[in-house]
Amino acid sequence: MHSTTWVQESDVSMTTKKRAKRISYVYKTRLGRMYVGKSEDVLESYPVILRKGQVQLLFTSPPFALNCKKKYGNLQGKEYVDWLASHARIFREYVSDNGSIVVELGNGWEPGEPTMSTLTIEALLEFKKTADLHLCQEFVCFNPARLPTPAQWVTVNRIRVKDAFTRVWWMSPSTRPKADNRRVLTQYSDSMRKLLERGTYNSGKRPSEHVIGTRSFLSNNGGAIPPNVLISPAADFAEALLESYGTQTNLLCISNTGASDPYQEFCRLHEITPHPARMPAKLVEFFIRFLTDTDDLVLDPFAGTNTTGFVAESLGRRWLSIEIKSDYAAASRSRFPKSKQL
């Protein structure tokens, strides 16, 4: 287990101090630090460079390759592919050999056309190749409550259906990074609980040619292993799930539609425009629980409102977050009432 204390300046060689530009955090907590600047610059600065090779989970959602410009910045075309790939090596330097890199990427559309772009896939492949990573698993984060976009083709011309999911890519330097799905079990469905109580079910060969043993599903493991589809509970859809699966489903429900969390209240009080693409806390929580232990180090180089740092702190993980926009970083401090400002 790592120590929760941070390396002191006296422990660092003079060579390291001279080579790296010094940078200061904008606020800190017992377990984490928030920095402002370009991620590639901050990650080459002192004292952040002391964490190279120590990060167990780099979790982030970089700007998507959108056609509509956002305040937080986003590129298109080959510029986007090159931009994401340019971060690959420095990210890899920070992740431990059995650590993980988890990146959320949205879908892209061709400018002015009702056809999807392969740009995000191309960017991911270039990033993976440059950092020499293995693709451990792909996740789909499905949100049926999302607005009907792209609006031109969905609500105006009515020739497409709404784009309602993002992909979350789990990569690692290792083919077997630290992970334990027992930490992310969901409640058993009604039908599974009844099966466990009954102690019998129809075993044998299935049409899929899988052979189900007489006791294959009779062990109570404390919960169901969730699938790699992570879902936001829109009311109608959630009701349909309940009808199909009983009072519980093993799909992991992820929502980001609340309007009364401390961050948004802080923004309203101080007349700050909230970040337009806030990370759902449940999404962060799933991967932190799945891929890290207490006291492990979590890094988010595109932190936005610092949901990653907030969730990491609540779960007893150390964290480092980097945000290029100083106003977003300042507003994110509302998540940490006891934090100390520089």
C-alpha positions as CSV (number, residue, x, y, z in Angstrom):
1,M,0.0,0.0,0.0
2,H,1.3,3.5,-0.9
3,S,1.8,6.1,1.7
4,T,-0.8,8.9,1.6
5,T,1.9,11.5,2.4
6,W,3.4,13.5,-0.5
7,V,7.1,13.5,-1.4
8,Q,8.9,16.4,0.2
9,E,11.1,18.8,-1.8
10,S,14.1,17.8,0.3
11,D,13.7,14.2,-1.1
12,V,14.2,15.3,-4.7
13,S,17.5,15.6,-6.5
14,M,18.9,18.9,-7.6
15,T,19.0,17.6,-11.2
16,T,15.3,17.0,-11.2
17,K,14.6,20.4,-9.7
18,K,16.7,22.2,-12.4
19,R,15.3,20.4,-15.4
20,A,11.6,20.7,-14.6
21,K,9.6,23.9,-14.5
22,R,8.0,24.4,-11.1
23,I,4.2,24.6,-10.9
24,S,1.9,25.2,-8.0
25,Y,-1.5,23.6,-7.3
26,V,-4.5,25.9,-7.1
27,Y,-6.0,23.9,-4.3
28,K,-5.3,20.8,-2.4
29,T,-7.0,18.3,0.0
30,R,-5.5,15.6,2.2
31,L,-5.5,13.2,-0.8
32,G,-5.2,15.3,-3.9
33,R,-4.0,18.3,-5.8
34,M,-5.6,20.4,-8.6
35,Y,-3.4,22.1,-11.2
36,V,-4.2,24.6,-14.0
37,G,-2.5,24.4,-17.4
38,K,-2.1,22.3,-20.4
39,S,-1.9,18.7,-19.3
40,E,1.3,18.0,-21.3
41,D,3.0,21.0,-19.6
42,V,1.8,20.2,-16.1
43,L,2.9,16.6,-16.4
44,E,6.4,17.7,-17.2
45,S,6.5,20.1,-14.3
46,Y,7.8,19.7,-10.7
47,P,6.5,18.4,-8.4
48,V,4.0,16.5,-10.6
49,I,6.8,14.6,-12.3
50,L,7.5,12.8,-9.1
51,R,4.4,10.7,-9.8
52,K,5.6,9.1,-13.0
53,G,5.1,5.4,-12.9
54,Q,2.8,5.6,-9.8
55,V,-0.6,6.2,-11.3
56,Q,-2.9,3.1,-11.0
57,L,-5.7,4.6,-13.0
58,L,-5.6,7.5,-15.5
59,F,-9.3,8.2,-16.0
60,T,-10.4,11.0,-18.3
61,S,-12.8,12.3,-20.9
62,P,-10.8,14.5,-23.3
63,P,-12.6,17.1,-25.5
64,F,-14.6,15.2,-28.2
65,A,-14.1,15.8,-31.9
66,L,-17.3,17.9,-32.2
67,N,-18.3,20.0,-35.2
68,C,-19.7,22.6,-32.8
69,K,-17.0,24.4,-30.9
70,K,-17.2,24.3,-27.1
71,K,-15.6,26.7,-24.6
72,Y,-13.3,24.0,-23.3
73,G,-11.9,23.6,-26.8
74,N,-12.1,20.8,-29.4
75,L,-10.4,20.0,-32.7
76,Q,-11.5,18.3,-35.9
77,G,-10.0,16.0,-38.5
78,K,-6.4,15.0,-38.4
79,E,-5.6,17.7,-36.0
80,Y,-7.7,15.9,-33.4
81,V,-6.0,12.5,-34.1
82,D,-2.6,14.1,-33.8
83,W,-3.6,16.0,-30.7
84,L,-4.8,13.0,-28.8
85,A,-1.9,10.9,-29.9
86,S,0.6,13.6,-28.7
87,H,-0.5,12.8,-25.1
88,A,0.0,9.1,-25.4
89,R,3.6,8.8,-24.3
90,I,3.5,11.1,-21.4
91,F,0.3,9.4,-20.1
92,R,2.0,6.1,-20.4
93,E,5.0,7.4,-18.3
94,Y,2.7,8.1,-15.4
95,V,0.8,4.8,-15.4
96,S,2.2,1.8,-13.4
97,D,3.0,-1.4,-15.3
98,N,-0.2,-3.0,-14.0
99,G,-2.2,0.2,-14.1
100,S,-5.0,1.3,-16.5
101,I,-5.9,4.1,-18.8
102,V,-9.7,4.6,-19.3
103,V,-10.8,7.2,-21.9
104,E,-14.3,8.2,-22.7
105,L,-14.8,9.3,-26.3
106,G,-18.1,10.4,-28.0
107,N,-19.2,9.8,-31.5
108,G,-18.4,12.2,-34.3
109,W,-20.3,13.2,-37.4
110,E,-19.0,14.4,-40.8
111,P,-19.3,18.3,-41.1
112,G,-22.6,19.2,-42.9
113,E,-23.5,15.6,-43.7
114,P,-25.8,13.0,-42.0
115,T,-23.0,10.4,-41.8
116,M,-20.9,9.4,-38.9
117,S,-17.2,10.0,-38.7
118,T,-14.6,7.4,-37.8
119,L,-12.4,10.1,-36.4
120,T,-12.7,9.1,-32.7
121,I,-11.9,5.5,-33.6
122,E,-8.9,6.6,-35.6
123,A,-7.7,8.8,-32.7
124,L,-8.1,6.0,-30.2
125,L,-6.1,3.5,-32.4
126,E,-3.3,6.1,-32.9
127,F,-3.3,6.8,-29.1
128,K,-3.2,3.1,-28.3
129,K,-0.4,2.4,-30.8
130,T,1.7,5.4,-29.7
131,A,1.5,4.4,-26.0
132,D,1.9,0.7,-26.8
133,L,-1.2,-0.3,-24.9
134,H,-3.4,-3.3,-24.8
135,L,-7.2,-2.9,-25.2
136,C,-8.7,-4.6,-22.2
137,Q,-12.3,-4.0,-22.9
138,E,-14.8,-1.6,-24.6
139,F,-17.7,-0.2,-22.6
140,V,-20.8,1.6,-23.9
141,C,-22.2,4.4,-21.7
142,F,-25.9,4.6,-22.8
143,N,-28.0,7.6,-21.9
144,P,-31.5,7.5,-23.3
145,A,-32.2,10.9,-21.7
146,R,-29.8,12.7,-23.9
147,L,-31.1,15.5,-26.1
148,P,-31.9,14.4,-29.7
149,T,-28.7,15.2,-31.5
150,P,-27.4,15.8,-34.1
151,A,-30.4,18.2,-34.3
152,Q,-30.2,18.9,-38.0
153,W,-30.6,15.3,-39.0
154,V,-32.7,14.1,-36.0
155,T,-35.2,16.9,-35.3
156,V,-35.2,19.0,-38.5
157,N,-34.7,16.7,-41.4
158,R,-35.9,13.6,-39.4
159,I,-33.5,11.2,-41.2
160,R,-31.5,9.9,-38.3
161,V,-32.3,8.8,-34.7
162,K,-30.6,10.5,-31.7
163,D,-27.1,9.7,-30.8
164,A,-27.4,8.4,-27.2
165,F,-24.1,6.8,-26.2
166,T,-20.4,7.3,-25.7
167,R,-17.7,4.6,-25.7
168,V,-15.4,4.1,-22.8
169,W,-12.1,2.4,-23.7
170,W,-10.1,0.5,-21.0
171,M,-6.5,0.1,-21.9
172,S,-3.3,-1.0,-20.1
173,P,0.4,-1.6,-20.6
174,S,-0.4,-5.1,-19.2
175,T,-2.7,-7.8,-20.6
176,R,-3.7,-8.4,-17.0
177,P,-3.8,-5.1,-15.1
178,K,-5.1,-4.8,-11.6
179,A,-8.9,-5.3,-11.7
180,D,-11.5,-7.1,-9.6
181,N,-15.2,-7.2,-10.7
182,R,-16.2,-8.3,-7.2
183,R,-15.9,-4.7,-6.2
184,V,-18.6,-3.6,-8.7
185,L,-21.2,-6.2,-8.3
186,T,-24.9,-5.1,-8.7
187,Q,-27.9,-6.5,-6.9
188,Y,-29.4,-9.7,-8.2
189,S,-32.6,-9.5,-10.2
190,D,-35.8,-10.9,-8.8
191,S,-35.6,-13.9,-11.0
192,M,-32.0,-14.7,-9.9
193,R,-32.9,-14.3,-6.2
194,K,-35.8,-16.7,-6.7
195,L,-33.6,-19.2,-8.5
196,L,-31.1,-19.1,-5.6
197,E,-34.0,-19.7,-3.2
198,R,-35.4,-22.5,-5.3
199,G,-32.1,-24.2,-5.9
200,T,-33.1,-25.6,-9.3
201,Y,-33.3,-24.5,-12.9
202,N,-33.2,-26.0,-16.4
203,S,-29.7,-27.1,-17.1
204,G,-28.3,-28.7,-20.2
205,K,-27.4,-27.6,-23.7
206,R,-28.7,-24.3,-25.0
207,P,-29.4,-23.3,-28.6
208,S,-26.1,-21.3,-28.5
209,E,-24.4,-24.6,-27.9
210,H,-23.3,-23.6,-24.4
211,V,-23.7,-26.4,-21.9
212,I,-25.1,-25.2,-18.5
213,G,-24.3,-27.5,-15.6
214,T,-26.7,-28.5,-12.9
215,R,-25.1,-26.1,-10.4
216,S,-23.6,-23.5,-12.6
217,F,-25.8,-20.7,-11.3
218,L,-26.5,-21.8,-7.8
219,S,-23.7,-20.0,-6.0
220,N,-24.6,-16.8,-4.2
221,N,-21.6,-14.6,-5.0
222,G,-23.1,-11.5,-3.3
223,G,-24.3,-9.9,-6.5
224,A,-24.4,-10.0,-10.3
225,I,-21.4,-9.2,-12.5
226,P,-22.4,-6.1,-14.5
227,P,-22.1,-6.1,-18.3
228,N,-20.0,-3.7,-20.3
229,V,-23.1,-1.6,-21.0
230,L,-23.4,1.3,-18.5
231,I,-26.8,2.9,-18.6
232,S,-28.4,6.1,-17.5
233,P,-31.9,5.6,-16.0
234,A,-34.3,7.6,-18.1
235,A,-37.8,7.1,-16.6
236,D,-39.5,5.2,-19.3
237,F,-36.5,3.0,-20.1
238,A,-35.9,2.2,-16.4
239,E,-39.6,1.1,-16.1
240,A,-39.2,-1.2,-19.0
241,L,-36.1,-2.7,-17.5
242,L,-37.9,-3.3,-14.2
243,E,-40.8,-5.0,-16.1
244,S,-38.3,-7.3,-17.9
245,Y,-35.9,-8.1,-15.1
246,G,-37.9,-7.5,-11.8
247,T,-37.2,-4.9,-9.2
248,Q,-33.5,-4.9,-9.9
249,T,-31.4,-5.2,-13.0
250,N,-27.6,-5.9,-13.2
251,L,-27.1,-3.0,-15.6
252,L,-25.1,-0.2,-14.0
253,C,-27.3,2.9,-13.9
254,I,-25.4,6.1,-14.5
255,S,-27.1,9.5,-14.4
256,N,-25.9,13.1,-14.9
257,T,-29.1,15.0,-15.0
258,G,-29.3,16.3,-11.4
259,A,-29.6,20.1,-11.0
260,S,-28.9,20.5,-7.3
261,D,-25.4,19.2,-6.7
262,P,-22.9,21.4,-4.8
263,Y,-21.1,22.3,-8.0
264,Q,-24.1,23.6,-9.8
265,E,-25.3,25.5,-6.7
266,F,-21.9,27.1,-6.4
267,C,-22.1,28.2,-10.1
268,R,-25.5,29.7,-9.7
269,L,-24.5,31.5,-6.5
270,H,-21.4,33.0,-8.1
271,E,-23.0,33.5,-11.6
272,I,-20.6,31.1,-13.2
273,T,-21.5,29.3,-16.4
274,P,-21.3,25.6,-15.6
275,H,-19.1,23.2,-17.6
276,P,-21.2,22.0,-20.6
277,A,-19.9,18.4,-20.4
278,R,-19.7,17.3,-16.8
279,M,-18.6,13.8,-16.0
280,P,-21.2,11.5,-14.4
281,A,-19.9,10.6,-10.9
282,K,-21.3,7.1,-11.1
283,L,-19.2,6.4,-14.2
284,V,-16.0,7.5,-12.4
285,E,-17.0,5.5,-9.3
286,F,-17.4,2.3,-11.4
287,F,-13.9,2.4,-12.8
288,I,-12.2,3.6,-9.6
289,R,-13.8,0.7,-7.6
290,F,-13.1,-1.8,-10.4
291,L,-9.5,-0.9,-11.1
292,T,-8.0,0.5,-7.9
293,D,-7.6,-0.1,-4.2
294,T,-7.7,2.3,-1.3
295,D,-4.8,4.7,-1.4
296,D,-3.9,4.1,-5.1
297,L,-3.2,7.2,-7.2
298,V,-5.8,8.4,-9.8
299,L,-5.0,11.0,-12.5
300,D,-7.3,13.0,-14.6
301,P,-5.4,15.2,-17.1
302,F,-8.6,16.8,-18.6
303,A,-10.4,17.3,-15.3
304,G,-13.1,19.9,-16.1
305,T,-15.2,20.1,-12.9
306,N,-12.9,17.6,-11.2
307,T,-15.5,14.9,-10.7
308,T,-12.7,12.4,-10.9
309,G,-10.9,14.0,-7.9
310,F,-14.1,14.3,-5.9
311,V,-15.0,10.6,-6.4
312,A,-11.4,9.5,-5.7
313,E,-11.3,11.4,-2.5
314,S,-14.6,10.0,-1.3
315,L,-13.3,6.5,-2.0
316,G,-10.0,7.0,-0.2
317,R,-7.8,7.2,-3.3
318,R,-5.1,9.8,-3.9
319,W,-5.6,12.0,-6.9
320,L,-4.1,14.5,-9.3
321,S,-6.2,16.6,-11.6
322,I,-5.3,19.0,-14.4
323,E,-7.7,21.5,-16.0
324,I,-6.7,24.0,-18.7
325,K,-9.5,26.5,-17.9
326,S,-8.8,28.4,-14.6
327,D,-12.5,29.3,-14.1
328,Y,-13.5,25.6,-14.3
329,A,-10.8,24.7,-11.9
330,A,-11.8,27.4,-9.5
331,A,-15.5,26.4,-9.6
332,S,-14.5,22.7,-9.0
333,R,-13.2,23.7,-5.6
334,S,-16.8,23.8,-4.5
335,R,-16.7,20.1,-4.4
336,F,-14.1,20.2,-1.6
337,P,-15.3,22.6,1.2
338,K,-12.3,21.7,3.4
339,S,-9.7,22.2,0.6
340,K,-6.8,24.6,1.0
341,Q,-6.2,27.2,-1.7
342,L,-2.6,28.3,-2.6
